[in-house]
Amino acid sequence: MSIHQSLAKTKDVPDLSPAGTAFMASYLEGLTLVERLHRLLLDVIKDEFERVGVQEINAVQALLMFNVGDNEVTAGELKSRGYYQGSNVSYNLKKLVDSGYMHHERSEIDRRSVRVRLTQKGRDIRMIVAKLFATHSEGLMSRGVLDQSGMDDITRSLRRVERYWTEQIRYIY
């Protein structure tokens, strides 16, 4: 059940003005689209891996490697920098290290802290994902799905929502 369907059935939704009700409906539809787009992105990556014969890792792990890129980060930084959206980061890191996609090294100062970076095998996976995204970028433009202005508008709007949600977490609770 989507966010929109779930809240629409809830009796605890506050009374809103007609404009507020219309905005909330659009807001809930937007939230549902964000959820759906993330799942579709993972499906697209999974399909590409099936096409090129990559079977050892999943789409979540591939997206994590794409986001890490040339950086060396701690497990905590993966989430704080937005490189990883899931809840089981330790499991995925261990699997990627054990499979040779990432290298890990304990900090000399804080032995609890582990820094990770991509191996060549991980950079090869990152390249597959980068090529896929480049193909999509070209396709969106060439088919007239979005132009630069439309993409910039979407990105600006999503950043404003991100800032709003971040402020809600930091200042209200």
C-alpha positions, -999 to 999 in steps of 0.1 A, spaced: 0 0 0 14 34 -9 17 64 14 -12 81 -4 -35 50 0 -25 45 36 -31 81 46 -63 84 26 -78 56 46 -67 71 79 -93 88 100 -67 109 118 -59 132 89 -63 167 101 -90 190 87 -76 211 59 -88 239 38 -98 230 3 -65 244 -10 -47 224 18 -66 192 9 -56 196 -28 -20 203 -18 -19 173 5 -32 151 -23 -4 163 -46 21 159 -18 11 123 -11 12 115 -49 47 130 -50 58 108 -20 43 78 -37 63 86 -69 95 90 -50 90 56 -34 81 40 -68 110 57 -86 135 43 -61 122 8 -65 122 12 -103 158 25 -103 168 -7 -85 149 -28 -110 165 -10 -139 200 -17 -124 191 -53 -117 179 -58 -153 211 -43 -166 232 -66 -145 212 -96 -158 219 -83 -193 256 -81 -188 259 -112 -167 266 -97 -133 251 -120 -107 272 -117 -76 258 -84 -63 224 -68 -61 212 -34 -73 214 -18 -38 250 -28 -35 258 -16 -70 242 18 -63 262 20 -31 294 15 -51 283 40 -77 278 66 -50 311 59 -32 330 64 -64 366 74 -57 359 84 -21 372 65 10 345 66 37 334 51 69 302 31 72 286 60 91 295 84 63 278 62 37 245 72 53 253 107 63 265 116 28 235 100 12 255 72 -5 233 45 11 196 46 17 190 12 34 191 0 69 215 -29 67 247 -11 56 269 -34 76 256 -65 58 261 -50 24 296 -37 32 307 -71 45 293 -88 14 311 -64 -9 344 -67 10 341 -105 11 334 -105 -27 363 -83 -35 344 -52 -46 355 -30 -17 386 -28 4 383 -20 41 409 -8 66 406 -2 103 415 32 116 448 33 134 433 59 158 399 44 165 400 6 160 361 5 159 361 27 128 365 11 93 372 30 61 361 15 28 369 22 -8 363 5 -41 387 -21 -55 392 -24 -92 364 -49 -93 342 -24 -76 352 4 -100 343 -20 -129 307 -23 -114 306 15 -109 314 19 -146 285 -4 -157 261 17 -136 277 50 -149 272 39 -185 236 29 -178 229 63 -163 246 81 -192 224 61 -216 193 71 -196 204 107 -196 208 108 -234 175 89 -238 155 113 -216 168 143 -237 166 127 -271 131 115 -266 119 148 -252 110 134 -218 129 161 -201 151 190 -211 178 207 -190 153 232 -176 129 204 -165 156 184 -149 168 215 -130 133 223 -118 128 187 -105 162 188 -88 156 222 -72 122 211 -59 135 179 -44 163 198 -27 138 222 -11 118 192 2 150 176 15 159 208 33 124 211 48 125 175 60 160 179 74 148 210 93 119 190 107 142 164 121 167 188 135 145 215 150 112 200 160 122 169 178 
